[in-house]
Amino acid sequence: MSLRKRQRSVSSSRLSVFCSPPSPPPPSTSSLSPASLSFPNADLLLRLHLDPSPDDADAEPDADSHQPAAAPGTFLDLHVSSASLIRSRYFAALLSDRWSPSPSAAAGGRLSLAVPASSSCPRPFHAHIEVIRLLHTLDFAGGIRSPGDALDLLPVALQLLFDACVEACIRFLEAVPWSEDEEARVIDLAPLLPADEAADLLARVSSPPVAAGPSSAAGVAARSPSEAMLHGLIHSAIHSHPVHAPTKAFVAMLLKDYPSRDCVHKVLDEAFLSRLETIKELMGKYASPDFRVAVDSDEREAIQRLNLQSAVFNVKHLYWLIERMVDLRVADNAVVLWSDQAALATDLQKLLNDADMWRNMAPGLPMLVTKCTLRLANSVISGETLVPRQTLTSWLLFHSVTTAMIHSLFCSGTVLSARYVHVERQVRMELVRSWLPVLNVCRDIVQPMHFHKSSNCQELEEAFLQIISTLPIPEAQELLQQCLGFSTRNASDCPHLVTAFKTWFRRAGRAPQGAEN
C-alpha cells in the first residue's frame, strides 16, 4: 500500500476513534484473540483491532512469509494506565474533558484503536504494543536497538503523536548506518517527519538545494552535489595521493558506473580544460622571449626546469583524462580543443628543437604529447568520437564566429546540415594540421635518440593518414604534401604512406560525381 493511502487509512482510523463511542468492536467468532497484556497501574482497557483496507483485502499474501497473516476481526486487549497514555497527545486529547464528559468514567472504561491490516505483516500489533510499552516505561534505549526497530515504531509514534518516541527514533536513525531497504523506508516516512527535528536526517537522504552564488550570478551554472563530488574525486586522483595508480583505477571505475553520462561528460570536460590551460601556460613561459631576457641564466635554467617538469606532470594526467573520455565516449569536446592548439604545438616545436633542454629537463614530454594526440586521433578514426551539435557551437565560438551567425545557422535547416558536416571535417583537418609538425619533429629528432619508443610515432603517422583519407581531395592534397617526412629510402618500410598517396591519386583521377545534380 502506498504512503499516501496509508496516511488516509491512519487519518480515517483516528477519526473513527475520536467520533465513535469508546467501545471495542464485537469479537469475531471466526478469529482467535491473543492473550491480553497488562501494564502496571492499569485502569483502562485498550483494544487493538485490525482494520482491513480495500487495498489489503484484494492483496495476495506474501509468498516469502513463513507466518500466516492475521485474519480480519482479530483483536488484542491491553490493560493500560491512563496516566501513561496521556504522554501521547492523541490519547491525552481522547481522555480529556472535551471528549469524555466524565473523565473518571472514561478512565475506567474501554478504548479501541484501529490497526491497519497488511497481508505482508505477520505481526500486525507488534509495533503498537511496543509504542504502548514505551508510553509506560520511556525506555527508548531498550526499545530501539536497530534501524528496523526505529522504522517500525516511528509511524505508530507519529500516528499517536508520541513526541518523545518520535524524537528518540529520529535521533537513533541519525546516528546509525542503514541498509538500502531501510533507506527506502526512511524516504517513505520523510514527508511525515517534523522538519525541524529531522533536518539532519533528511539532509542524509537528499541533496540540499544549490544556492545561488557568484558563479551563477555571472551566468555560469553552479555544480550539483554529484558534479562537485566527481570533480573532487578527479582532483584527488591527480593531486592528493602519492600512489596514483590504484586511486586513478578506482575513480575510473566510479566514472564508468555513474548513471548520468551528461554529468560525467561535464566534469571530465572541466578537468581536461583545466589541465590543458596549465600546460599551455607552462609551455608559454618556456617559449616567451621576455622571460629569457628578464632573468639571469642560472635562475632561468632553474625556473625552466621546474616549468618543464610540471608540464610533464600535467601531460601525464591529461593523458589519463583522455583515456577516460575516450572509453566513456565523451571525448568530443576534447577533440575540438586539442585540434585548436596550434600555439601549443608551436611552443612544443621550439622545445624539441632545443635537444639539450628537453633531453635533460623533460625527456618524456615528446612521447607523452604524441600519446595524447594518438589516443584522440584513434577515437576519431574508429567513430567513437564525433562532433555533436553542441560542440558545433563551441567550435564556432573558438573561431570568433558571432552569436548572430550561430543563430542564423541553427535557424536554417539546410545550412545547418551542411555546416554540421563541414565543421566535423574542419575539426579533423585542424587536428592533423596542428599536430603534424610536432610529429615531424618527433620523428626527426626524438626517434633517433629513443628508437625503442618509435612505435607511437609510427602509429600516429598511420592515424593521421587515415584521417586525411576522410577529407575532401583539396584538403587531403594540402596535408599529404606535409607527410613526406614519413617516407624512407625503402618504400616497403612505409606502406601506409604509399597506400595514402595511391588512394588520393585514384580519387583525384576519377570523374566528378553528381555534377548533374
C-alpha positions as CSV (number, residue, x, y, z in Angstrom):
1,M,0.0,0.0,0.0
2,S,1.4,3.4,-0.9
3,L,2.4,6.0,1.7
4,R,-0.5,8.3,0.7
5,K,-3.0,5.6,1.1
6,R,-1.6,4.6,4.4
7,Q,-1.9,8.2,5.5
8,R,-5.6,8.2,4.5
9,S,-6.1,4.9,6.4
10,V,-4.4,6.3,9.5
11,S,-6.5,9.5,9.3
12,S,-9.7,7.5,9.0
13,S,-8.7,5.4,11.9
14,R,-8.1,8.5,14.1
15,L,-11.5,9.9,13.1
16,S,-13.3,6.7,13.9
17,V,-11.7,6.6,17.4
18,F,-12.5,10.3,18.1
19,C,-16.0,10.3,16.8
20,S,-17.3,6.9,17.9
21,P,-18.0,5.8,21.4
22,P,-15.0,4.2,23.2
23,S,-16.3,0.7,22.8
24,P,-14.4,-2.1,21.1
25,P,-15.9,-3.9,18.1
26,P,-17.6,-7.2,18.8
27,P,-15.2,-10.1,18.6
28,S,-15.3,-12.2,15.5
29,T,-16.4,-15.8,16.1
30,S,-14.1,-16.9,13.3
31,S,-10.9,-15.3,14.7
32,L,-9.0,-16.1,17.8
33,S,-7.9,-13.3,20.1
34,P,-4.4,-13.4,21.6
35,A,-3.9,-13.3,25.3
36,S,-4.4,-9.9,26.8
37,L,-1.4,-7.9,28.1
38,S,-1.4,-5.8,31.3
39,F,0.8,-2.9,32.3
40,P,1.4,-1.6,35.8
41,N,-1.3,0.6,37.4
42,A,-3.7,-0.4,34.7
43,D,-7.1,1.4,34.9
44,L,-8.2,1.3,31.3
45,L,-8.8,-1.4,28.6
46,L,-7.4,-0.6,25.2
47,R,-8.5,-2.9,22.4
48,L,-6.4,-3.1,19.2
49,H,-8.3,-4.4,16.3
50,L,-7.4,-5.0,12.7
51,D,-9.0,-2.6,10.2
52,P,-8.5,-4.1,6.7
53,S,-8.4,-1.5,3.9
54,P,-9.8,-2.2,0.4
55,D,-6.3,-2.5,-1.0
56,D,-5.3,-5.1,1.5
57,A,-8.5,-7.0,1.1
58,D,-7.6,-7.7,-2.6
59,A,-3.8,-8.1,-2.0
60,E,-2.2,-11.5,-2.3
61,P,-0.4,-12.9,0.7
62,D,3.4,-12.6,0.8
63,A,4.9,-15.8,-0.6
64,D,8.1,-15.2,1.4
65,S,6.4,-15.0,4.7
66,H,6.5,-18.2,6.8
67,Q,3.9,-17.0,9.2
68,P,0.2,-16.6,8.3
69,A,-1.2,-13.1,8.2
70,A,-3.7,-12.1,10.9
71,A,-7.4,-12.5,9.8
72,P,-9.7,-9.5,9.7
73,G,-11.5,-9.1,13.0
74,T,-8.5,-10.2,15.1
75,F,-8.1,-8.0,18.2
76,L,-5.9,-7.7,21.2
77,D,-6.8,-6.3,24.6
78,L,-4.3,-4.2,26.6
79,H,-4.8,-3.2,30.2
80,V,-3.1,0.1,30.3
81,S,-2.6,3.1,32.6
82,S,-4.4,6.3,31.6
83,A,-1.7,8.3,33.4
84,S,0.9,6.8,31.0
85,L,-1.3,7.1,27.9
86,I,-1.6,10.8,28.2
87,R,2.1,11.1,27.3
88,S,0.7,10.8,23.8
89,R,-1.0,13.9,22.7
90,Y,-3.5,11.7,20.8
91,F,-4.6,9.8,23.9
92,A,-4.4,12.9,26.1
93,A,-7.0,14.6,23.8
94,L,-9.1,11.4,23.8
95,L,-9.2,11.2,27.6
96,S,-9.6,15.0,28.1
97,D,-12.8,16.6,29.3
98,R,-13.5,17.7,25.7
99,W,-14.0,14.1,24.5
100,S,-15.1,12.4,27.7
101,P,-17.8,14.3,29.8
102,S,-16.8,12.1,32.8
103,P,-13.1,11.7,33.0
104,S,-13.4,9.1,35.7
105,A,-15.8,7.1,33.6
106,A,-13.5,7.3,30.6
107,A,-10.5,6.3,32.7
108,G,-12.4,3.3,33.9
109,G,-13.9,2.4,30.6
110,R,-12.7,1.0,27.3
111,L,-11.0,2.4,24.3
112,S,-10.4,1.0,20.8
113,L,-7.7,1.7,18.3
114,A,-7.8,0.5,14.7
115,V,-4.6,-1.0,13.4
116,P,-4.3,-1.1,9.6
117,A,-4.1,-4.7,8.4
118,S,-1.4,-5.8,6.0
119,S,-1.1,-9.1,4.2
120,S,2.7,-8.8,4.3
121,C,2.9,-8.3,8.1
122,P,2.6,-11.5,10.2
123,R,2.6,-9.5,13.5
124,P,0.3,-6.5,12.9
125,F,0.1,-5.5,16.6
126,H,3.8,-5.7,17.4
127,A,4.7,-2.0,16.7
128,H,1.6,-0.7,18.5
129,I,2.4,-2.9,21.5
130,E,6.0,-1.6,21.7
131,V,4.9,2.0,21.5
132,I,2.3,1.4,24.3
133,R,5.1,-0.2,26.3
134,L,7.3,2.8,25.8
135,L,4.4,5.1,26.9
136,H,4.6,3.3,30.2
137,T,8.4,2.8,30.6
138,L,10.0,5.6,28.5
139,D,12.9,3.1,28.0
140,F,13.8,4.2,24.5
141,A,17.3,2.8,24.7
142,G,16.0,-0.6,25.5
143,G,13.1,-0.5,22.9
144,I,15.1,0.9,19.9
145,R,18.0,-1.4,19.2
146,S,18.2,-1.3,15.4
147,P,17.2,0.8,12.5
148,G,14.4,-1.7,11.8
149,D,13.0,-1.1,15.3
150,A,13.0,2.6,14.9
151,L,11.4,2.4,11.5
152,D,8.7,0.0,12.8
153,L,7.9,2.3,15.8
154,L,8.1,5.7,14.1
155,P,4.9,5.5,12.0
156,V,2.9,4.5,15.1
157,A,4.5,7.2,17.3
158,L,3.6,9.7,14.6
159,Q,0.1,8.4,14.5
160,L,-0.3,8.6,18.3
161,L,1.5,12.0,18.5
162,F,4.0,10.4,20.9
163,D,6.6,13.2,20.5
164,A,9.3,11.7,22.8
165,C,9.2,8.5,20.9
166,V,9.3,10.3,17.5
167,E,12.4,12.2,18.7
168,A,14.1,9.1,20.0
169,C,13.5,7.2,16.7
170,I,14.8,10.1,14.7
171,R,17.9,10.6,16.9
172,F,18.7,6.8,16.6
173,L,18.3,6.8,12.8
174,E,20.6,9.9,12.5
175,A,23.4,8.1,14.3
176,V,23.5,4.7,12.6
177,P,24.1,3.4,9.1
178,W,21.2,1.9,7.1
179,S,20.8,-0.8,4.5
180,E,19.3,0.1,1.1
181,D,15.9,-1.2,2.1
182,E,16.0,0.8,5.3
183,E,16.9,3.9,3.4
184,A,13.9,3.4,1.2
185,R,11.7,3.2,4.3
186,V,13.2,6.5,5.6
187,I,12.4,8.2,2.3
188,D,8.8,7.0,2.5
189,L,8.5,8.4,6.0
190,A,10.2,11.7,5.2
191,P,7.1,13.7,4.3
192,L,5.6,12.8,7.8
193,L,8.6,13.9,9.8
194,P,8.8,17.3,11.6
195,A,11.2,19.4,9.6
196,D,12.9,21.0,12.5
197,E,13.7,17.7,14.3
198,A,14.5,15.7,11.2
199,A,16.7,18.3,9.3
200,D,19.9,16.3,9.7
201,L,18.1,13.0,8.8
202,L,16.6,14.5,5.7
203,A,19.9,16.0,4.6
204,R,21.3,12.5,4.6
205,V,18.9,11.1,2.0
206,S,18.5,14.1,-0.3
207,S,20.8,16.9,-1.6
208,P,20.3,20.4,-0.3
209,P,19.2,23.0,-2.9
210,V,22.0,24.6,-4.9
211,A,22.4,28.1,-3.5
212,A,22.9,30.9,-5.9
213,G,26.5,32.2,-5.7
214,P,28.9,34.4,-7.6
215,S,29.3,31.7,-10.4
216,S,25.5,31.5,-11.0
217,A,25.3,35.3,-10.9
218,A,27.9,35.5,-13.6
219,G,25.9,33.2,-15.8
220,V,27.8,30.0,-15.1
221,A,25.7,27.2,-13.7
222,A,26.7,26.1,-10.2
223,R,27.8,22.5,-9.8
224,S,25.3,20.0,-8.5
225,P,26.4,17.9,-5.5
226,S,27.1,14.9,-7.7
227,E,29.2,17.0,-10.1
228,A,31.1,18.5,-7.1
229,M,31.8,15.0,-5.8
230,L,33.1,13.7,-9.1
231,H,35.2,16.9,-9.6
232,G,36.7,16.4,-6.2
233,L,37.4,12.7,-6.9
234,I,39.2,13.5,-10.1
235,H,41.2,16.3,-8.4
236,S,42.2,13.9,-5.6
237,A,43.2,11.1,-8.0
238,I,45.5,13.6,-9.8
239,H,46.9,15.6,-6.9
240,S,46.3,14.3,-3.4
241,H,47.6,10.7,-3.3
242,P,51.2,9.7,-3.5
243,V,50.3,6.4,-5.1
244,H,48.3,7.4,-8.2
245,A,47.7,4.1,-10.0
246,P,45.2,2.4,-7.6
247,T,43.4,5.7,-6.9
248,K,43.0,6.5,-10.5
249,A,41.8,3.0,-11.2
250,F,39.1,3.3,-8.5
251,V,38.0,6.8,-9.8
252,A,37.9,5.4,-13.3
253,M,35.5,2.7,-12.1
254,L,33.3,5.2,-10.4
255,L,33.1,7.4,-13.6
256,K,32.3,4.3,-15.7
257,D,29.5,3.2,-13.4
258,Y,28.0,6.6,-12.8
259,P,24.5,6.6,-14.3
260,S,24.4,10.2,-15.7
261,R,26.6,10.4,-18.8
262,D,26.0,14.1,-19.1
263,C,27.3,14.7,-15.6
264,V,30.5,12.7,-16.3
265,H,30.9,14.5,-19.6
266,K,30.7,17.9,-18.0
267,V,33.1,17.1,-15.1
268,L,35.7,15.5,-17.4
269,D,35.5,18.4,-19.8
270,E,36.2,20.8,-16.9
271,A,39.2,18.7,-15.8
272,F,40.5,18.4,-19.3
273,L,40.3,22.2,-19.9
274,S,42.0,22.9,-16.6
275,R,44.9,20.6,-17.3
276,L,45.2,21.9,-20.9
277,E,45.3,25.6,-19.8
278,T,48.0,24.7,-17.2
279,I,50.2,23.0,-19.9
280,K,49.7,26.0,-22.2
281,E,50.8,28.4,-19.5
282,L,53.9,26.4,-18.6
283,M,55.0,25.9,-22.3
284,G,54.2,29.6,-23.0
285,K,56.6,30.6,-20.2
286,Y,59.3,28.5,-21.7
287,A,58.9,29.9,-25.2
288,S,58.4,33.5,-24.1
289,P,61.3,35.8,-25.2
290,D,60.5,38.2,-22.4
291,F,61.2,35.6,-19.8
292,R,64.5,34.7,-21.4
293,V,65.7,38.3,-21.1
294,A,64.2,39.2,-17.7
295,V,66.3,36.8,-15.6
296,D,69.9,35.7,-15.4
297,S,71.0,32.3,-16.9
298,D,71.2,30.3,-13.6
299,E,67.8,31.5,-12.4
300,R,66.3,31.0,-15.8
301,E,67.6,27.4,-16.0
302,A,66.1,26.5,-12.6
303,I,62.8,28.0,-13.4
304,Q,62.7,26.4,-16.9
305,R,63.5,23.0,-15.3
306,L,60.6,23.5,-12.8
307,N,58.2,24.6,-15.6
308,L,59.1,21.7,-17.9
309,Q,58.9,19.1,-15.2
310,S,55.5,20.5,-14.2
311,A,54.4,20.3,-17.8
312,V,55.4,16.6,-17.9
313,F,53.4,16.0,-14.7
314,N,50.3,17.7,-16.2
315,V,50.5,15.9,-19.5
316,K,50.6,12.6,-17.8
317,H,47.3,13.5,-16.0
318,L,45.9,14.9,-19.3
319,Y,46.5,11.6,-20.9
320,W,44.7,9.8,-18.1
321,L,41.7,12.1,-18.6
322,I,41.8,11.5,-22.4
323,E,41.7,7.7,-21.8
324,R,38.6,8.1,-19.5
325,M,36.9,10.4,-22.0
326,V,37.5,8.1,-25.0
327,D,36.5,4.9,-23.0
328,L,33.2,6.6,-22.0
329,R,32.7,8.1,-25.5
330,V,32.6,11.7,-24.2
331,A,35.8,13.0,-25.9
332,D,34.1,15.2,-28.5
333,N,34.9,18.5,-26.8
334,A,38.4,17.3,-26.1
335,V,39.0,16.6,-29.8
336,V,37.8,20.1,-30.7
337,L,40.0,21.7,-28.1
338,W,43.0,19.6,-29.0
339,S,42.6,20.4,-32.7
340,D,42.7,24.1,-31.9
341,Q,46.2,24.1,-30.2
342,A,48.4,25.5,-32.9
343,A,50.1,27.8,-30.4
344,L,50.8,25.0,-28.0
345,A,52.2,22.9,-30.9
346,T,54.5,25.7,-31.9
347,D,55.8,26.1,-28.3
348,L,56.5,22.3,-28.3
349,Q,58.4,22.5,-31.5
350,K,60.6,25.2,-30.0
351,L,61.3,22.9,-27.1
352,L,62.0,19.9,-29.3
353,N,64.4,21.9,-31.5
354,D,66.4,22.6,-28.3
355,A,67.5,18.9,-27.8
356,D,69.7,19.6,-24.8
357,M,66.9,21.3,-23.0
358,W,64.1,18.8,-23.3
359,R,66.5,15.8,-23.0
360,N,67.9,17.0,-19.7
361,M,64.8,18.5,-18.2
362,A,61.8,16.8,-19.7
363,P,62.8,13.6,-21.6
364,G,59.3,12.1,-21.5
365,L,57.4,15.1,-22.7
366,P,57.5,14.5,-26.5
367,M,56.2,10.9,-26.3
368,L,53.5,11.9,-23.8
369,V,52.2,14.6,-26.2
370,T,52.3,12.0,-29.0
371,K,50.3,9.5,-27.0
372,C,47.6,12.2,-26.2
373,T,47.3,13.0,-29.9
374,L,47.3,9.4,-30.9
375,R,44.6,8.4,-28.5
376,L,42.3,11.2,-29.7
377,A,43.1,10.5,-33.3
378,N,42.3,6.8,-33.0
379,S,38.9,7.7,-31.3
380,V,38.1,9.8,-34.4
381,I,39.1,7.1,-36.8
382,S,37.1,4.4,-35.0
383,G,34.0,6.6,-34.9
384,E,34.0,6.6,-31.1
385,T,34.2,10.4,-31.1
386,L,32.0,12.5,-33.3
387,V,31.3,16.2,-33.1
388,P,27.7,16.7,-32.0
389,R,25.7,19.9,-32.4
390,Q,26.5,21.4,-29.1
391,T,30.2,21.0,-30.0
392,L,29.5,22.8,-33.3
393,T,28.5,25.9,-31.3
394,S,31.6,25.6,-29.2
395,W,33.9,25.3,-32.2
396,L,32.4,28.3,-33.9
397,L,32.9,30.4,-30.7
398,F,36.5,29.3,-30.6
399,H,37.0,30.6,-34.1
400,S,35.3,34.0,-33.4
401,V,32.0,33.3,-35.1
402,T,29.4,35.8,-33.7
403,T,26.4,34.7,-31.8
404,A,24.1,36.1,-34.5
405,M,25.9,33.9,-37.2
406,I,25.5,30.8,-35.0
407,H,21.8,31.7,-34.6
408,S,21.3,32.0,-38.3
409,L,23.0,28.6,-38.8
410,F,20.6,26.9,-36.4
411,C,17.5,28.7,-37.8
412,S,18.1,27.3,-41.3
413,G,17.8,23.5,-41.6
414,T,19.6,23.3,-44.9
415,V,22.5,25.4,-43.9
416,L,22.7,23.6,-40.5
417,S,23.2,20.2,-42.2
418,A,25.8,21.5,-44.5
419,R,27.7,23.4,-41.8
420,Y,27.4,20.4,-39.4
421,V,29.3,18.2,-41.8
422,H,31.7,20.9,-42.6
423,V,32.6,21.6,-39.0
424,E,33.2,17.9,-38.4
425,R,35.5,17.8,-41.4
426,Q,37.2,21.1,-40.3
427,V,37.9,19.7,-36.8
428,R,39.5,16.6,-38.3
429,M,41.6,18.7,-40.7
430,E,42.7,21.0,-37.9
431,L,43.7,18.1,-35.7
432,V,46.1,16.9,-38.3
433,R,47.3,20.4,-39.4
434,S,48.1,21.5,-35.8
435,W,49.9,18.4,-34.6
436,L,51.6,17.1,-37.8
437,P,54.5,19.5,-37.4
438,V,55.1,18.2,-33.9
439,L,55.0,14.6,-35.2
440,N,57.6,15.5,-37.9
441,V,59.9,17.0,-35.3
442,C,59.5,14.0,-33.0
443,R,60.3,11.7,-35.9
444,D,63.4,13.7,-37.0
445,I,64.8,14.4,-33.5
446,V,63.3,12.2,-30.9
447,Q,63.1,8.9,-32.7
448,P,66.9,8.6,-33.4
449,M,67.5,9.1,-29.6
450,H,64.7,6.8,-28.4
451,F,64.4,4.2,-31.2
452,H,62.6,1.7,-28.9
453,K,59.7,4.2,-28.4
454,S,59.2,4.9,-32.2
455,S,56.0,2.8,-32.3
456,N,54.0,5.8,-31.1
457,C,55.3,7.9,-33.9
458,Q,54.5,5.1,-36.4
459,E,51.0,4.6,-35.1
460,L,50.3,8.4,-35.2
461,E,51.5,8.6,-38.8
462,E,49.0,5.9,-39.7
463,A,46.3,7.6,-37.8
464,F,46.9,10.9,-39.5
465,L,46.9,9.3,-42.9
466,Q,43.6,7.6,-42.2
467,I,42.1,10.9,-41.1
468,I,43.4,12.6,-44.2
469,S,41.7,9.9,-46.3
470,T,38.3,11.1,-44.8
471,L,38.9,14.7,-46.1
472,P,37.9,16.2,-49.5
473,I,40.5,15.9,-52.2
474,P,41.9,19.6,-51.9
475,E,42.4,19.4,-48.1
476,A,43.9,15.9,-48.4
477,Q,46.3,17.2,-51.1
478,E,47.5,20.0,-48.8
479,L,48.1,17.7,-45.8
480,L,49.6,14.8,-47.7
481,Q,52.3,17.0,-49.1
482,Q,53.4,17.7,-45.4
483,C,53.6,13.9,-44.8
484,L,56.6,13.3,-47.0
485,G,58.7,13.1,-43.8
486,F,57.1,9.7,-43.2
487,S,58.9,8.2,-46.2
488,T,62.0,6.1,-46.0
489,R,64.7,5.0,-48.5
490,N,62.9,1.7,-49.0
491,A,59.2,2.1,-50.0
492,S,58.4,-1.2,-48.4
493,D,59.1,0.3,-45.0
494,C,56.3,2.9,-45.3
495,P,53.4,1.1,-46.9
496,H,50.9,3.3,-45.1
497,L,52.3,6.4,-46.9
498,V,52.3,4.6,-50.3
499,T,48.7,3.5,-49.7
500,A,47.6,7.0,-48.8
501,F,49.1,8.6,-52.0
502,K,47.7,5.8,-54.2
503,T,44.2,6.4,-52.7
504,W,44.5,10.1,-53.3
505,F,45.6,9.8,-56.9
506,R,42.8,7.2,-57.6
507,R,40.2,9.6,-56.2
508,A,41.6,12.7,-57.9
509,G,41.7,11.0,-61.2
510,R,38.0,10.0,-61.1
511,A,35.4,12.0,-63.0
512,P,33.4,14.4,-60.9
513,Q,30.4,12.7,-59.2
514,G,26.9,14.3,-59.0
515,A,27.7,17.1,-61.5
516,E,24.2,16.9,-63.0
517,N,22.7,17.5,-59.5
